[in-house]
C-alpha cells in the first residue's frame, strides 16, 4: 500500500517542485505531482541533485521529514 503525504508535507513538496520545475524537473510533464511518499522522495532527491546550494539544503531538510 502506498503511503500518502500529509497535507503539510504535500504543500511543502508542491512548493519545492514549482520553484524548481524548469531547472530540475524539465523532463516531467508540467502538471506532474508525486502521488505518494516514495515518489515524492525521488522527485525531491532529483531537485537536490540539480539545484543550487540553497535548494539542496531545502530539499535535504524536506527529505529528512519524508523518511
ABEGO torsion letter per residue (X at the ends): XBBBBBAAAAAAAAAAAAAAAAAAAAABBAABBBABAAAAAAAAAAAAAABBAAAAAAAAAAAAAAX
